[in-house]
Amino acid sequence: MRDQAKVIPEIVRPDRALCDRLAAIGTATASSELNRIFGLRSVHIEGPRPLVPGRSVAGPALTLQFMPKREDLFEGGEYNNPDLQLHRHVMYPAQAGDMIVVDARGDMTSGIFGEMMLTFFAGRGGLGVVIDGCIRDSGPAREIDLGVWVKGTTPNYHAQTAIVPWAVNVPVACGGTLVMPGDIVIADDDGAVVVPAALAERLAEVAGEHAEWEEFSRLRLSQGADLAKYYPLTDEVQDEYLAWKAGQAAK
């Protein structure tokens, strides 16, 4: 049995209004702007997909790391080995608006969370979980007021097969992407992306501008306008865009 530190490091949570702005921007715009403005090659957590489509959320990441099981370190079952209950500890400090991000090594045989733990997290005000692996109890999980992004589902419990919970609120590699505790995770129907906490405010500013001109471009394209002029927006139609923008502000 390993010695586990029961004191879980706290994260620094951003202003809720900032997270809401990022959720409204969405993953696609956030990903492209993090690349264009900050040079981040890819912030997409590859693999997890929404269990139930239609949610768009953003919140600070509580992280959970799994590692390969080695039986001499993990004897017994979940309820008589405290080490095998470490996955619960990521939820204990959860606050309203938090996201849980799990590095489950892409394992498709272990159900990291089930109905009861997801219900607990939702009851704490959690917004969603992003797992590069599976959950169990997927039927009831679909009825819980919680976003769930996973690679798949399984009837197995979390440590039944080849992986075990190892650490909470440490840097993790989820779906091939580095996630630091406290990073803001945006998740919607396109998947999940990671926004480094230090870049979040600036991203919200530039991505908000991006979303605004895209609204204008979408309108013009729906009316049959020239794609080369209106997407991306060119200098040739800037005056038209500014006039439209002024009209929107006046409404």
N, C-alpha and C positions, 0 to 999 in steps of 0.2 A: 504494500500500500504506500502511495506517495504522501508526502507532507504537503497539504494544500494550504495556501494563505487564504483565510476566510475574509480578510478585509479586501473588498473589491475597489480598485481605483475609481474615483469619481471622474466624470467627464465635465467639460465646460459647455453649457448649453447656450445656443444662440437665441436671439430674440425670436419669439414665435411668429411675429409678423414677417420677419425675413424668410423663415421657412415656408410660410404661406405664399409669399411672392414666388419662391422657387418652384413650389408645387404647381402654381398657375402657369409658369413658364414651360414646365415639362422636360422630359429627359432628352428629347431630340435637340431642342434648341440649346439646352444646357451643355450637352455633349459637344455640339459643333462650336459653341462660343468658348468653351474651355480650351478647345483645340486652337481656334483662330486667335484668341486674345492672349492666352497664357501658354500655348504650346504643349498642352497635355495631349499626348498621342491618343489615348483612349481611357475613358473613365467608366466604361460600360462593364458591369458585372455580368460576364457572359454565362448563360445557362438558365438562371432562374426566370420563370415566366409566371404571370399572375394566375393564381388558382381560380379566382373569379375576376374577370375583366371589369373595367369601368371605374377603378379607383385611381386617383392621382394624389400622392401624398409626399411630404418631405419632412424630415426630422433628423435630429442628431443620432449618431450610431452608438449603440452599446454593442460591443463585439464579443463573440464567443469562438474559441478555437478548439477544433478537434484534432486528434493525432491518431496514428495507427495503434491498435490495441496490442499490448504485450502482456500475456496472461500472468506472468510472474508479478507484475505490478498491479494487476486488477483482478484479484481473486474475489469470488462470491458474486452476488447479484447487486442490483441497483440499491435495494433498500437496506443492505447490511454492509455497504461499502460507501462511505461518504464521498470518495473520489468520483464515483459514478453518478453522484447527484450534483456535480458541479454545474451542469447545464442549467439547473434551477437558479443559480446565483446571478446569472446575467439579468434575471427578471426582478430580483428583490429590490434593487435600487431604481427601478424604472419609474419614470414620471410621465405625465400626460404629454403626448407629442413625440415620444421617443420611437426610434426604430431599432430593431435587433438585426444584426448582420452576423451570419454564421459561416465560418470557414469549415465546411463539412467535407472537404477534400474531394468534392464531386461524387461522393459515395451514394450509390443508388439502392443500398440495402438497409440503411438505418434511418428510422423515423425520428428526426431530431426532437420535434415537439409533437404532442398529441392534443386532443381536444381540451383536456383539463388545463394544461399549461398555457395554451393559446387563449382560453377563456380567462385565466388569471391575468395575462398580459393585457388583454382588451379591457378588463375591469380596472386596470391601473391607468387606463387612458392611452395605451400604446397604439401607434398608428399602423405598424406593419412589421413583418419579419421577412428578411431576404436570406435565403439559404441555398448554397451551392450543393444541394442534396435533397433530401426528402422530408416530408412529414407523414404521420399516420393519422387515422381518424379523419380522412379527407372529406367524407360526407358531412359530418357535423361541423368541421372546420369551415366549410363553405357558408354556414349559417351564422358564424360569429362575425360581429362587427369589427373586423380587423383585416387589413390587407395582408395577403400571403403570396410571396413570390418564391417558387421552388422549381427544382428540376423535375420532380416527380413525386410519387407517393408509394408507400409500402405499408404492410401490416406490422413490420418489425418495430420494436422499440429502439431507442437511441443507441444503446451499447450492446445490443444483442449480437451483433456480427463483428465487424472488423475495425471500428473506430470508437474512440472514447473522448469525453470532454476533457480538455487540458488546461485552458486558461480563459479568464474573463477580462475584458477591457484591456487587451493588448493589440498591437498591430496584427492584422490578419490578411491573408490572401484569399479573397472570396471571388470565385469565378475568374481567377487570374489577375485580379485588380487589388492593389493595396488599399486597405481601409484602415484609417487611424481612428481610435476611439474619439468621438466628438465630431468627426467629419459629418457633413450633412448628406444624407442619402435621399435622392428623389426617385420615386418609383411610380410607374404608370403602365399602360398597356404595352409599351415598347420594352419594358424591363426596368432595370435599376441602374443609376449612375451615382458616382461618388463626387461630391463637391468638397475640396479641401476647405476647412473652416476659414482659413485666412483669406481665401479668395471669394467667399460667398457673397459679401456685400457688393463687391465690384461686379461679380457675375450678374447679380440681380439687376444692377443698373444697365449694363450693356445688353443683357438678354431681354430686358423689358423693352428697350428700344427696338431690338430685333423683332420681337413679337408684335410690336405696334406697326412697323412698316410691312411686316408679313400680312397683317390683317388688311392693309390697304392693297397690297399686291394680290392677295387672294380675291378680293372684291373685283379688281380690274380683270384678272385672268378669267373669272367666272363670266365676265361680260365679253370675252373674246379678245382681250388685249394681247399685245405682242410679248411673248415669254422673254425674249432677249432684252426687252426694255424694263420689264416689271419684276423679273426674278433672276438674279437679285436686282434690287432697285438701282437704276442708273441715274447719273446726273441729269440726263435729258428730261426725266419726269420728276425731279426733285420739287420744283415749284408746285406741280400738281399735288404731290404728296403733302407738302406743307399746307396747302390750302385745305385739303381734306382733313388733315390733323387739326387745323384751327376750327373747322366746322364741327369736328367731334367734340372738342373741348367746350364749344359754345352750347352744346346740347344739354 
